[in-house]
Amino acid sequence: MEQAKAQTKYIRIPPRKARLAADLIRGLSVPEAETQLGFSSLKAGRLLQKTLKSAVANAELQSDARREELIVVEVRVDEGPHMKRAKSRSKGSRSPILKRTSHFTVVVGQKLAEEV
């Protein structure tokens, strides 16, 4: 079973929010996953959709797979580096703000032929 992978790194969205969109498409076929992400109102949905389209293009290019025969084998959202900022507080103090980033990994593969 041929698999193709696409990664997008340093996306400016917290991993916790991005995992909500990743859970929507895990295990679905590619046309269903694109529909789910297209109608999702989450910001991570459209960012993850770009990574999914890249993985599908890689599969079509590398192994001559058809889009309709592909399924989403793995969707992973890992934590990237934090951008550290500060917010001013009373009496000259400050409180830290962590602006989190994510790394997306999408793996697509062909459906297994079910034996009857």
LINWO-V16453 format. One record per backbone hydrogen bond with DSSP energy under -1.0 kcal/mol. NH is the residue of the N-H (numbers start at 1). CO is the residue of the C=O. Records with the same first field share a line. If there is no record, write none. Layout:
BEGIN
NH: CO, CO
END
This chain:
BEGIN
4: 108
6: 106
8: 104
11: 102
13: 11
18: 14
19: 15
22: 18
23: 19
27: 72
28: 25
30: 70
33: 29
34: 30
35: 31
36: 32
37: 33
38: 34
39: 35
47: 43
48: 44
49: 45
50: 46
51: 47
52: 48
53: 49
54: 50
55: 51
56: 52
57: 53
58: 54
59: 55
60: 56
61: 57
62: 58
63: 59
65: 59
69: 66
70: 67
71: 109
72: 28
73: 107
74: 107
76: 105
78: 103
80: 101
83: 99
85: 97
87: 95
89: 93
93: 90
95: 87
97: 85
99: 83
102: 11
103: 78
104: 8
105: 76
106: 6
107: 74
108: 4
109: 71
110: 2
111: 69
END
